């Protein structure tokens, strides 16, 4: 029974962490957007789709892959 409680607790912890990260990201984007509007600058946001396959080696740089992303 202890293992089930730990799993449930870990899931709740991850869920809270994900919600906090999401909220902080939205807050930062709104803050930056507002700042750019107040200073007369352009705001541009680029995103990468979640279903896009990526190279597991985070240090590898492939120019063809970067062109595909952007």
PQR file with spaces between the fields and no chain letter, atoms N, CA, C, O and H, PARSE charges and radii, in Angstrom:
ATOM       1  N    UNK     1       0.823   -1.192    0.000 -0.4000 1.5000
ATOM       2  CA   UNK     1       0.000    0.000    0.000 -0.0000 2.0000
ATOM       3  C    UNK     1       0.867    1.256    0.000  0.5500 1.7000
ATOM       4  O    UNK     1       0.459    2.278   -0.550 -0.5500 1.4000
ATOM       5  N    UNK     2       2.033    1.203    0.593 -0.4000 1.5000
ATOM       6  CA   UNK     2       2.918    2.348    0.639 -0.0000 2.0000
ATOM       7  C    UNK     2       3.376    2.738   -0.766  0.5500 1.7000
ATOM       8  O    UNK     2       3.455    3.926   -1.079 -0.5500 1.4000
ATOM       9  H    UNK     2       2.365    0.372    1.040  0.4000 1.0000
ATOM      10  N    UNK     3       3.678    1.754   -1.615 -0.4000 1.5000
ATOM      11  CA   UNK     3       4.120    2.053   -2.975 -0.0000 2.0000
ATOM      12  C    UNK     3       3.019    2.768   -3.759  0.5500 1.7000
ATOM      13  O    UNK     3       3.316    3.682   -4.528 -0.5500 1.4000
ATOM      14  H    UNK     3       3.613    0.789   -1.360  0.4000 1.0000
ATOM      15  N    UNK     4       1.769    2.378   -3.584 -0.4000 1.5000
ATOM      16  CA   UNK     4       0.655    3.022   -4.269 -0.0000 2.0000
ATOM      17  C    UNK     4       0.536    4.480   -3.811  0.5500 1.7000
ATOM      18  O    UNK     4       0.293    5.364   -4.631 -0.5500 1.4000
ATOM      19  H    UNK     4       1.527    1.636   -2.959  0.4000 1.0000
ATOM      20  N    UNK     5       0.705    4.734   -2.521 -0.4000 1.5000
ATOM      21  CA   UNK     5       0.634    6.106   -2.015 -0.0000 2.0000
ATOM      22  C    UNK     5       1.758    6.950   -2.589  0.5500 1.7000
ATOM      23  O    UNK     5       1.541    8.102   -2.966 -0.5500 1.4000
ATOM      24  H    UNK     5       0.903    4.016   -1.854  0.4000 1.0000
ATOM      25  N    UNK     6       2.966    6.383   -2.660 -0.4000 1.5000
ATOM      26  CA   UNK     6       4.106    7.119   -3.202 -0.0000 2.0000
ATOM      27  C    UNK     6       3.881    7.466   -4.671  0.5500 1.7000
ATOM      28  O    UNK     6       4.199    8.573   -5.105 -0.5500 1.4000
ATOM      29  H    UNK     6       3.143    5.448   -2.355  0.4000 1.0000
ATOM      30  N    UNK     7       3.344    6.541   -5.419 -0.4000 1.5000
ATOM      31  CA   UNK     7       3.072    6.781   -6.830 -0.0000 2.0000
ATOM      32  C    UNK     7       2.043    7.893   -6.981  0.5500 1.7000
ATOM      33  O    UNK     7       2.201    8.789   -7.810 -0.5500 1.4000
ATOM      34  H    UNK     7       3.086    5.642   -5.066  0.4000 1.0000
ATOM      35  N    UNK     8       1.003    7.828   -6.185 -0.4000 1.5000
ATOM      36  CA   UNK     8      -0.029    8.853   -6.247 -0.0000 2.0000
ATOM      37  C    UNK     8       0.546   10.208   -5.860  0.5500 1.7000
ATOM      38  O    UNK     8       0.218   11.222   -6.476 -0.5500 1.4000
ATOM      39  H    UNK     8       0.875    7.100   -5.511  0.4000 1.0000
ATOM      40  N    UNK     9       1.387   10.229   -4.861 -0.4000 1.5000
ATOM      41  CA   UNK     9       2.005   11.472   -4.426 -0.0000 2.0000
ATOM      42  C    UNK     9       2.925   12.030   -5.510  0.5500 1.7000
ATOM      43  O    UNK     9       2.938   13.238   -5.746 -0.5500 1.4000
ATOM      44  H    UNK     9       1.654    9.405   -4.361  0.4000 1.0000
ATOM      45  N    UNK    10       3.683   11.173   -6.162 -0.4000 1.5000
ATOM      46  CA   UNK    10       4.583   11.606   -7.220 -0.0000 2.0000
ATOM      47  C    UNK    10       3.793   12.159   -8.395  0.5500 1.7000
ATOM      48  O    UNK    10       4.204   13.143   -9.011 -0.5500 1.4000
ATOM      49  H    UNK    10       3.672   10.191   -5.970  0.4000 1.0000
ATOM      50  N    UNK    11       2.666   11.537   -8.711 -0.4000 1.5000
ATOM      51  CA   UNK    11       1.834   12.037   -9.804 -0.0000 2.0000
ATOM      52  C    UNK    11       1.283   13.412   -9.460  0.5500 1.7000
ATOM      53  O    UNK    11       1.246   14.304  -10.308 -0.5500 1.4000
ATOM      54  H    UNK    11       2.332   10.738   -8.211  0.4000 1.0000
ATOM      55  N    UNK    12       0.858   13.581   -8.217 -0.4000 1.5000
ATOM      56  CA   UNK    12       0.350   14.890   -7.801 -0.0000 2.0000
ATOM      57  C    UNK    12       1.450   15.940   -7.838  0.5500 1.7000
ATOM      58  O    UNK    12       1.224   17.073   -8.260 -0.5500 1.4000
ATOM      59  H    UNK    12       0.888   12.857   -7.528  0.4000 1.0000
ATOM      60  N    UNK    13       2.627   15.560   -7.397 -0.4000 1.5000
ATOM      61  CA   UNK    13       3.753   16.482   -7.406 -0.0000 2.0000
ATOM      62  C    UNK    13       4.087   16.908   -8.828  0.5500 1.7000
ATOM      63  O    UNK    13       4.311   18.092   -9.080 -0.5500 1.4000
ATOM      64  H    UNK    13       2.810   14.639   -7.054  0.4000 1.0000
ATOM      65  N    UNK    14       4.123   15.963   -9.761 -0.4000 1.5000
ATOM      66  CA   UNK    14       4.402   16.289  -11.151 -0.0000 2.0000
ATOM      67  C    UNK    14       3.306   17.176  -11.724  0.5500 1.7000
ATOM      68  O    UNK    14       3.587   18.127  -12.452 -0.5500 1.4000
ATOM      69  H    UNK    14       3.940   15.001   -9.556  0.4000 1.0000
ATOM      70  N    UNK    15       2.066   16.867  -11.398 -0.4000 1.5000
ATOM      71  CA   UNK    15       0.940   17.653  -11.899 -0.0000 2.0000
ATOM      72  C    UNK    15       1.026   19.094  -11.393  0.5500 1.7000
ATOM      73  O    UNK    15       0.804   20.034  -12.156 -0.5500 1.4000
ATOM      74  H    UNK    15       1.837   16.094  -10.806  0.4000 1.0000
ATOM      75  N    UNK    16       1.342   19.263  -10.131 -0.4000 1.5000
ATOM      76  CA   UNK    16       1.493   20.612   -9.575 -0.0000 2.0000
ATOM      77  C    UNK    16       2.671   21.334  -10.208  0.5500 1.7000
ATOM      78  O    UNK    16       2.585   22.525  -10.507 -0.5500 1.4000
ATOM      79  H    UNK    16       1.523   18.499   -9.512  0.4000 1.0000
ATOM      80  N    UNK    17       3.766   20.621  -10.413 -0.4000 1.5000
ATOM      81  CA   UNK    17       4.944   21.224  -11.030 -0.0000 2.0000
ATOM      82  C    UNK    17       4.629   21.652  -12.459  0.5500 1.7000
ATOM      83  O    UNK    17       5.028   22.738  -12.878 -0.5500 1.4000
ATOM      84  H    UNK    17       3.836   19.654  -10.170  0.4000 1.0000
ATOM      85  N    UNK    18       3.917   20.812  -13.212 -0.4000 1.5000
ATOM      86  CA   UNK    18       3.563   21.140  -14.598 -0.0000 2.0000
ATOM      87  C    UNK    18       2.645   22.361  -14.643  0.5500 1.7000
ATOM      88  O    UNK    18       2.821   23.236  -15.490 -0.5500 1.4000
ATOM      89  H    UNK    18       3.593   19.930  -12.871  0.4000 1.0000
ATOM      90  N    UNK    19       1.679   22.423  -13.748 -0.4000 1.5000
ATOM      91  CA   UNK    19       0.771   23.569  -13.712 -0.0000 2.0000
ATOM      92  C    UNK    19       1.516   24.851  -13.346  0.5500 1.7000
ATOM      93  O    UNK    19       1.248   25.908  -13.917 -0.5500 1.4000
ATOM      94  H    UNK    19       1.537   21.712  -13.059  0.4000 1.0000
ATOM      95  N    UNK    20       2.432   24.766  -12.417 -0.4000 1.5000
ATOM      96  CA   UNK    20       3.220   25.927  -12.012 -0.0000 2.0000
ATOM      97  C    UNK    20       4.100   26.418  -13.159  0.5500 1.7000
ATOM      98  O    UNK    20       4.179   27.620  -13.415 -0.5500 1.4000
ATOM      99  H    UNK    20       2.650   23.907  -11.954  0.4000 1.0000
ATOM     100  N    UNK    21       4.751   25.502  -13.839 -0.4000 1.5000
ATOM     101  CA   UNK    21       5.601   25.858  -14.973 -0.0000 2.0000
ATOM     102  C    UNK    21       4.779   26.504  -16.080  0.5500 1.7000
ATOM     103  O    UNK    21       5.203   27.499  -16.668 -0.5500 1.4000
ATOM     104  H    UNK    21       4.687   24.526  -13.632  0.4000 1.0000
ATOM     105  N    UNK    22       3.618   25.953  -16.364 -0.4000 1.5000
ATOM     106  CA   UNK    22       2.729   26.506  -17.385 -0.0000 2.0000
ATOM     107  C    UNK    22       2.310   27.931  -17.019  0.5500 1.7000
ATOM     108  O    UNK    22       2.348   28.828  -17.860 -0.5500 1.4000
ATOM     109  H    UNK    22       3.273   25.145  -15.886  0.4000 1.0000
ATOM     110  N    UNK    23       1.917   28.130  -15.784 -0.4000 1.5000
ATOM     111  CA   UNK    23       1.473   29.452  -15.342 -0.0000 2.0000
ATOM     112  C    UNK    23       2.615   30.466  -15.379  0.5500 1.7000
ATOM     113  O    UNK    23       2.414   31.609  -15.788 -0.5500 1.4000
ATOM     114  H    UNK    23       1.886   27.401  -15.101  0.4000 1.0000
ATOM     115  N    UNK    24       3.795   30.061  -14.960 -0.4000 1.5000
ATOM     116  CA   UNK    24       4.940   30.970  -14.978 -0.0000 2.0000
ATOM     117  C    UNK    24       5.338   31.338  -16.406  0.5500 1.7000
ATOM     118  O    UNK    24       5.702   32.482  -16.678 -0.5500 1.4000
ATOM     119  H    UNK    24       3.958   29.132  -14.627  0.4000 1.0000
ATOM     120  N    UNK    25       5.268   30.375  -17.308 -0.4000 1.5000
ATOM     121  CA   UNK    25       5.593   30.637  -18.700 -0.0000 2.0000
ATOM     122  C    UNK    25       4.608   31.633  -19.306  0.5500 1.7000
ATOM     123  O    UNK    25       5.008   32.575  -19.988 -0.5500 1.4000
ATOM     124  H    UNK    25       4.972   29.445  -17.087  0.4000 1.0000
ATOM     125  N    UNK    26       3.322   31.418  -19.053 -0.4000 1.5000
ATOM     126  CA   UNK    26       2.314   32.359  -19.557 -0.0000 2.0000
ATOM     127  C    UNK    26       2.536   33.749  -18.974  0.5500 1.7000
ATOM     128  O    UNK    26       2.436   34.743  -19.693 -0.5500 1.4000
ATOM     129  H    UNK    26       2.997   30.652  -18.498  0.4000 1.0000
ATOM     130  N    UNK    27       2.832   33.827  -17.698 -0.4000 1.5000
ATOM     131  CA   UNK    27       3.080   35.109  -17.059 -0.0000 2.0000
ATOM     132  C    UNK    27       4.280   35.816  -17.695  0.5500 1.7000
ATOM     133  O    UNK    27       4.223   37.015  -17.968 -0.5500 1.4000
ATOM     134  H    UNK    27       2.913   33.019  -17.114  0.4000 1.0000
ATOM     135  N    UNK    28       5.357   35.078  -17.927 -0.4000 1.5000
ATOM     136  CA   UNK    28       6.538   35.668  -18.550 -0.0000 2.0000
ATOM     137  C    UNK    28       6.232   36.165  -19.960  0.5500 1.7000
ATOM     138  O    UNK    28       6.679   37.245  -20.348 -0.5500 1.4000
ATOM     139  H    UNK    28       5.403   34.104  -17.704  0.4000 1.0000
ATOM     140  N    UNK    29       5.467   35.376  -20.735 -0.4000 1.5000
ATOM     141  CA   UNK    29       5.134   35.794  -22.092 -0.0000 2.0000
ATOM     142  C    UNK    29       4.270   37.055  -22.104  0.5500 1.7000
ATOM     143  O    UNK    29       4.489   37.950  -22.920 -0.5500 1.4000
ATOM     144  H    UNK    29       5.105   34.499  -20.420  0.4000 1.0000
ATOM     145  N    UNK    30       3.300   37.128  -21.210 -0.4000 1.5000
ATOM     146  CA   UNK    30       2.458   38.325  -21.138 -0.0000 2.0000
ATOM     147  C    UNK    30       3.288   39.535  -20.717  0.5500 1.7000
ATOM     148  O    UNK    30       3.112   40.630  -21.253 -0.5500 1.4000
ATOM     149  H    UNK    30       3.122   36.401  -20.546  0.4000 1.0000
ATOM     150  N    UNK    31       4.176   39.339  -19.774 -0.4000 1.5000
ATOM     151  CA   UNK    31       5.036   40.433  -19.307 -0.0000 2.0000
ATOM     152  C    UNK    31       5.938   40.935  -20.433  0.5500 1.7000
ATOM     153  O    UNK    31       6.072   42.142  -20.632 -0.5500 1.4000
ATOM     154  H    UNK    31       4.318   38.450  -19.339  0.4000 1.0000
ATOM     155  N    UNK    32       6.550   40.017  -21.163 -0.4000 1.5000
ATOM     156  CA   UNK    32       7.426   40.403  -22.270 -0.0000 2.0000
ATOM     157  C    UNK    32       6.615   41.060  -23.387  0.5500 1.7000
ATOM     158  O    UNK    32       7.047   42.063  -23.955 -0.5500 1.4000
ATOM     159  H    UNK    32       6.441   39.036  -21.002  0.4000 1.0000
ATOM     160  N    UNK    33       5.453   40.507  -23.703 -0.4000 1.5000
ATOM     161  CA   UNK    33       4.596   41.094  -24.736 -0.0000 2.0000
ATOM     162  C    UNK    33       4.199   42.522  -24.351  0.5500 1.7000
ATOM     163  O    UNK    33       4.263   43.433  -25.178 -0.5500 1.4000
ATOM     164  H    UNK    33       5.102   39.692  -23.242  0.4000 1.0000
ATOM     165  N    UNK    34       3.796   42.709  -23.116 -0.4000 1.5000
ATOM     166  CA   UNK    34       3.399   44.043  -22.658 -0.0000 2.0000
ATOM     167  C    UNK    34       4.569   45.012  -22.740  0.5500 1.7000
ATOM     168  O    UNK    34       4.402   46.157  -23.159 -0.5500 1.4000
ATOM     169  H    UNK    34       3.745   41.970  -22.445  0.4000 1.0000
ATOM     170  N    UNK    35       5.738   44.565  -22.346 -0.4000 1.5000
ATOM     171  CA   UNK    35       6.926   45.415  -22.404 -0.0000 2.0000
ATOM     172  C    UNK    35       7.249   45.818  -23.849  0.5500 1.7000
ATOM     173  O    UNK    35       7.604   46.968  -24.108 -0.5500 1.4000
ATOM     174  H    UNK    35       5.874   43.634  -22.005  0.4000 1.0000
ATOM     175  N    UNK    36       7.125   44.875  -24.783 -0.4000 1.5000
ATOM     176  CA   UNK    36       7.406   45.209  -26.181 -0.0000 2.0000
ATOM     177  C    UNK    36       6.379   46.201  -26.725  0.5500 1.7000
ATOM     178  O    UNK    36       6.729   47.084  -27.508 -0.5500 1.4000
ATOM     179  H    UNK    36       6.837   43.941  -24.573  0.4000 1.0000
ATOM     180  N    UNK    37       5.132   46.066  -26.323 -0.4000 1.5000
ATOM     181  CA   UNK    37       4.108   47.004  -26.788 -0.0000 2.0000
ATOM     182  C    UNK    37       4.350   48.408  -26.213  0.5500 1.7000
ATOM     183  O    UNK    37       4.163   49.408  -26.906 -0.5500 1.4000
ATOM     184  H    UNK    37       4.847   45.349  -25.687  0.4000 1.0000
ATOM     185  N    UNK    38       4.763   48.473  -24.953 -0.4000 1.5000
ATOM     186  CA   UNK    38       5.017   49.772  -24.322 -0.0000 2.0000
ATOM     187  C    UNK    38       6.217   50.484  -24.927  0.5500 1.7000
ATOM     188  O    UNK    38       6.261   51.714  -24.962 -0.5500 1.4000
ATOM     189  H    UNK    38       4.915   47.661  -24.390  0.4000 1.0000
ATOM     190  N    UNK    39       7.185   49.716  -25.400 -0.4000 1.5000
ATOM     191  CA   UNK    39       8.397   50.324  -25.954 -0.0000 2.0000
ATOM     192  C    UNK    39       8.347   50.443  -27.472  0.5500 1.7000
ATOM     193  O    UNK    39       9.305   50.919  -28.081 -0.5500 1.4000
ATOM     194  H    UNK    39       7.149   48.717  -25.371  0.4000 1.0000
ATOM     195  N    UNK    40       7.249   50.020  -28.094 -0.4000 1.5000
ATOM     196  CA   UNK    40       7.100   50.133  -29.535 -0.0000 2.0000
ATOM     197  C    UNK    40       7.855   49.096  -30.334  0.5500 1.7000
ATOM     198  O    UNK    40       8.111   49.296  -31.521 -0.5500 1.4000
ATOM     199  H    UNK    40       6.471   49.633  -27.599  0.4000 1.0000
ATOM     200  N    UNK    41       8.211   48.005  -29.712 -0.4000 1.5000
ATOM     201  CA   UNK    41       8.944   46.946  -30.406 -0.0000 2.0000
ATOM     202  C    UNK    41       7.966   45.898  -30.935  0.5500 1.7000
ATOM     203  O    UNK    41       6.801   45.867  -30.538 -0.5500 1.4000
ATOM     204  H    UNK    41       8.003   47.842  -28.747  0.4000 1.0000
ATOM     205  N    UNK    42       8.452   45.043  -31.832 -0.4000 1.5000
ATOM     206  CA   UNK    42       7.660   43.927  -32.342 -0.0000 2.0000
ATOM     207  C    UNK    42       7.854   42.719  -31.431  0.5500 1.7000
ATOM     208  O    UNK    42       8.937   42.500  -30.888 -0.5500 1.4000
ATOM     209  H    UNK    42       9.399   45.069  -32.154  0.4000 1.0000
ATOM     210  N    UNK    43       6.791   41.946  -31.275 -0.4000 1.5000
ATOM     211  CA   UNK    43       6.862   40.718  -30.481 -0.0000 2.0000
ATOM     212  C    UNK    43       6.711   39.545  -31.429  0.5500 1.7000
ATOM     213  O    UNK    43       5.735   39.465  -32.175 -0.5500 1.4000
ATOM     214  H    UNK    43       5.912   42.125  -31.716  0.4000 1.0000
ATOM     215  N    UNK    44       7.656   38.649  -31.403 -0.4000 1.5000
ATOM     216  CA   UNK    44       7.600   37.444  -32.240 -0.0000 2.0000
ATOM     217  C    UNK    44       7.873   36.238  -31.364  0.5500 1.7000
ATOM     218  O    UNK    44       8.782   36.239  -30.534 -0.5500 1.4000
ATOM     219  H    UNK    44       8.449   38.714  -30.797  0.4000 1.0000
ATOM     220  N    UNK    45       7.063   35.207  -31.568 -0.4000 1.5000
ATOM     221  CA   UNK    45       7.183   33.989  -30.768 -0.0000 2.0000
ATOM     222  C    UNK    45       7.261   32.798  -31.706  0.5500 1.7000
ATOM     223  O    UNK    45       6.417   32.643  -32.588 -0.5500 1.4000
ATOM     224  H    UNK    45       6.325   35.206  -32.242  0.4000 1.0000
ATOM     225  N    UNK    46       8.247   31.974  -31.526 -0.4000 1.5000
ATOM     226  CA   UNK    46       8.396   30.748  -32.323 -0.0000 2.0000
ATOM     227  C    UNK    46       8.179   29.548  -31.412  0.5500 1.7000
ATOM     228  O    UNK    46       8.646   29.523  -30.273 -0.5500 1.4000
ATOM     229  H    UNK    46       8.933   32.100  -30.809  0.4000 1.0000
ATOM     230  N    UNK    47       7.472   28.568  -31.922 -0.4000 1.5000
ATOM     231  CA   UNK    47       7.242   27.345  -31.159 -0.0000 2.0000
ATOM     232  C    UNK    47       7.643   26.135  -31.994  0.5500 1.7000
ATOM     233  O    UNK    47       7.686   26.195  -33.223 -0.5500 1.4000
ATOM     234  H    UNK    47       7.092   28.588  -32.847  0.4000 1.0000
ATOM     235  N    UNK    48       7.928   25.059  -31.317 -0.4000 1.5000
ATOM     236  CA   UNK    48       8.253   23.796  -31.973 -0.0000 2.0000
ATOM     237  C    UNK    48       7.142   22.806  -31.618  0.5500 1.7000
ATOM     238  O    UNK    48       6.858   22.605  -30.438 -0.5500 1.4000
ATOM     239  H    UNK    48       7.893   25.010  -30.319  0.4000 1.0000
ATOM     240  N    UNK    49       6.514   22.188  -32.611 -0.4000 1.5000
ATOM     241  CA   UNK    49       5.431   21.237  -32.320 -0.0000 2.0000
ATOM     242  C    UNK    49       5.913   20.090  -31.435  0.5500 1.7000
ATOM     243  O    UNK    49       7.038   19.612  -31.578 -0.5500 1.4000
ATOM     244  H    UNK    49       6.745   22.351  -33.570  0.4000 1.0000
ATOM     245  N    UNK    50       5.052   19.657  -30.525 -0.4000 1.5000
ATOM     246  CA   UNK    50       5.426   18.584  -29.601 -0.0000 2.0000
ATOM     247  C    UNK    50       5.630   17.251  -30.311  0.5500 1.7000
ATOM     248  O    UNK    50       6.414   16.424  -29.846 -0.5500 1.4000
ATOM     249  H    UNK    50       4.137   20.045  -30.409  0.4000 1.0000
ATOM     250  N    UNK    51       4.942   17.027  -31.427 -0.4000 1.5000
ATOM     251  CA   UNK    51       5.045   15.743  -32.109 -0.0000 2.0000
ATOM     252  C    UNK    51       6.211   15.682  -33.095  0.5500 1.7000
ATOM     253  O    UNK    51       6.346   14.694  -33.817 -0.5500 1.4000
ATOM     254  H    UNK    51       4.305   17.699  -31.805  0.4000 1.0000
ATOM     255  N    UNK    52       7.040   16.696  -33.140 -0.4000 1.5000
ATOM     256  CA   UNK    52       8.191   16.716  -34.028 -0.0000 2.0000
ATOM     257  C    UNK    52       9.286   15.823  -33.467  0.5500 1.7000
ATOM     258  O    UNK    52       9.694   16.004  -32.319 -0.5500 1.4000
ATOM     259  H    UNK    52       6.930   17.498  -32.554  0.4000 1.0000
ATOM     260  N    UNK    53       9.772   14.863  -34.247 -0.4000 1.5000
ATOM     261  CA   UNK    53      10.852   14.004  -33.745 -0.0000 2.0000
ATOM     262  C    UNK    53      12.147   14.801  -33.626  0.5500 1.7000
ATOM     263  O    UNK    53      12.498   15.578  -34.514 -0.5500 1.4000
ATOM     264  H    UNK    53       9.440   14.716  -35.179  0.4000 1.0000
ATOM     265  N    UNK    54      12.845   14.599  -32.525 -0.4000 1.5000
ATOM     266  CA   UNK    54      14.095   15.324  -32.309 -0.0000 2.0000
ATOM     267  C    UNK    54      15.236   14.345  -32.097  0.5500 1.7000
ATOM     268  O    UNK    54      15.026   13.176  -31.771 -0.5500 1.4000
ATOM     269  H    UNK    54      12.560   13.968  -31.803  0.4000 1.0000
ATOM     270  N    UNK    55      16.429   14.840  -32.286 -0.4000 1.5000
ATOM     271  CA   UNK    55      17.630   14.042  -32.079 -0.0000 2.0000
ATOM     272  C    UNK    55      17.850   13.865  -30.577  0.5500 1.7000
ATOM     273  O    UNK    55      17.849   14.858  -29.849 -0.5500 1.4000
ATOM     274  H    UNK    55      16.600   15.789  -32.550  0.4000 1.0000
ATOM     275  N    UNK    56      18.038   12.641  -30.089 -0.4000 1.5000
ATOM     276  CA   UNK    56      18.238   12.442  -28.650 -0.0000 2.0000
ATOM     277  C    UNK    56      19.545   13.039  -28.124  0.5500 1.7000
ATOM     278  O    UNK    56      19.679   13.268  -26.922 -0.5500 1.4000
ATOM     279  H    UNK    56      18.039   11.834  -30.680  0.4000 1.0000
ATOM     280  N    UNK    57      20.502   13.291  -29.008 -0.4000 1.5000
ATOM     281  CA   UNK    57      21.767   13.913  -28.595 -0.0000 2.0000
ATOM     282  C    UNK    57      21.560   15.425  -28.563  0.5500 1.7000
ATOM     283  O    UNK    57      21.539   16.073  -29.610 -0.5500 1.4000
ATOM     284  H    UNK    57      20.393   13.105  -29.984  0.4000 1.0000
ATOM     285  N    UNK    58      21.408   15.980  -27.378 -0.4000 1.5000
ATOM     286  CA   UNK    58      21.077   17.398  -27.249 -0.0000 2.0000
ATOM     287  C    UNK    58      22.218   18.321  -27.647  0.5500 1.7000
ATOM     288  O    UNK    58      21.995   19.515  -27.844 -0.5500 1.4000
ATOM     289  H    UNK    58      21.424   15.453  -26.528  0.4000 1.0000
ATOM     290  N    UNK    59      23.418   17.808  -27.769 -0.4000 1.5000
ATOM     291  CA   UNK    59      24.560   18.641  -28.129 -0.0000 2.0000
ATOM     292  C    UNK    59      24.855   18.634  -29.626  0.5500 1.7000
ATOM     293  O    UNK    59      25.677   19.415  -30.104 -0.5500 1.4000
ATOM     294  H    UNK    59      23.599   16.837  -27.609  0.4000 1.0000
ATOM     295  N    UNK    60      24.185   17.755  -30.361 -0.4000 1.5000
ATOM     296  CA   UNK    60      24.414   17.681  -31.802 -0.0000 2.0000
ATOM     297  C    UNK    60      23.743   18.858  -32.496  0.5500 1.7000
ATOM     298  O    UNK    60      22.636   19.257  -32.134 -0.5500 1.4000
ATOM     299  H    UNK    60      23.517   17.121  -29.972  0.4000 1.0000
ATOM     300  N    UNK    61      24.420   19.407  -33.495 -0.4000 1.5000
ATOM     301  CA   UNK    61      23.849   20.511  -34.264 -0.0000 2.0000
ATOM     302  C    UNK    61      23.838   20.106  -35.729  0.5500 1.7000
ATOM     303  O    UNK    61      24.890   19.932  -36.345 -0.5500 1.4000
ATOM     304  H    UNK    61      25.319   19.082  -33.789  0.4000 1.0000
ATOM     305  N    UNK    62      22.649   19.960  -36.275 -0.4000 1.5000
ATOM     306  CA   UNK    62      22.479   19.584  -37.669 -0.0000 2.0000
ATOM     307  C    UNK    62      21.778   20.734  -38.392  0.5500 1.7000
ATOM     308  O    UNK    62      20.598   20.981  -38.144 -0.5500 1.4000
ATOM     309  H    UNK    62      21.795   20.101  -35.775  0.4000 1.0000
ATOM     310  N    UNK    63      22.474   21.437  -39.276 -0.4000 1.5000
ATOM     311  CA   UNK    63      21.857   22.585  -39.965 -0.0000 2.0000
ATOM     312  C    UNK    63      20.581   22.221  -40.717  0.5500 1.7000
ATOM     313  O    UNK    63      19.642   23.016  -40.753 -0.5500 1.4000
ATOM     314  H    UNK    63      23.433   21.236  -39.478  0.4000 1.0000
ATOM     315  N    UNK    64      20.531   21.035  -41.316 -0.4000 1.5000
ATOM     316  CA   UNK    64      19.321   20.629  -42.047 -0.0000 2.0000
ATOM     317  C    UNK    64      18.141   20.483  -41.081  0.5500 1.7000
ATOM     318  O    UNK    64      17.016   20.857  -41.414 -0.5500 1.4000
ATOM     319  H    UNK    64      21.294   20.390  -41.287  0.4000 1.0000
ATOM     320  N    UNK    65      18.392   19.949  -39.907 -0.4000 1.5000
ATOM     321  CA   UNK    65      17.333   19.806  -38.914 -0.0000 2.0000
ATOM     322  C    UNK    65      16.864   21.186  -38.401  0.5500 1.7000
ATOM     323  O    UNK    65      15.675   21.392  -38.159 -0.5500 1.4000
ATOM     324  H    UNK    65      19.306   19.645  -39.636  0.4000 1.0000
ATOM     325  N    UNK    66      17.795   22.104  -38.242 -0.4000 1.5000
ATOM     326  CA   UNK    66      17.417   23.458  -37.817 -0.0000 2.0000
ATOM     327  C    UNK    66      16.567   24.156  -38.868  0.5500 1.7000
ATOM     328  O    UNK    66      15.622   24.868  -38.528 -0.5500 1.4000
ATOM     329  H    UNK    66      18.761   21.937  -38.439  0.4000 1.0000
ATOM     330  N    UNK    67      16.898   23.958  -40.151 -0.4000 1.5000
ATOM     331  CA   UNK    67      16.082   24.539  -41.216 -0.0000 2.0000
ATOM     332  C    UNK    67      14.671   23.967  -41.193  0.5500 1.7000
ATOM     333  O    UNK    67      13.701   24.687  -41.428 -0.5500 1.4000
ATOM     334  H    UNK    67      17.665   23.379  -40.427  0.4000 1.0000
ATOM     335  N    UNK    68      14.560   22.686  -40.914 -0.4000 1.5000
ATOM     336  CA   UNK    68      13.247   22.045  -40.841 -0.0000 2.0000
ATOM     337  C    UNK    68      12.436   22.606  -39.667  0.5500 1.7000
ATOM     338  O    UNK    68      11.222   22.778  -39.777 -0.5500 1.4000
ATOM     339  H    UNK    68      15.349   22.101  -40.723  0.4000 1.0000
ATOM     340  N    UNK    69      13.106   22.890  -38.546 -0.4000 1.5000
ATOM     341  CA   UNK    69      12.402   23.432  -37.381 -0.0000 2.0000
ATOM     342  C    UNK    69      11.943   24.856  -37.597  0.5500 1.7000
ATOM     343  O    UNK    69      10.832   25.216  -37.208 -0.5500 1.4000
ATOM     344  H    UNK    69      14.092   22.751  -38.457  0.4000 1.0000
ATOM     345  N    UNK    70      12.783   25.674  -38.213 -0.4000 1.5000
ATOM     346  CA   UNK    70      12.489   27.092  -38.343 -0.0000 2.0000
ATOM     347  C    UNK    70      12.279   27.473  -39.780  0.5500 1.7000
ATOM     348  O    UNK    70      12.019   28.639  -40.079 -0.5500 1.4000
ATOM     349  H    UNK    70      13.686   25.381  -38.529  0.4000 1.0000
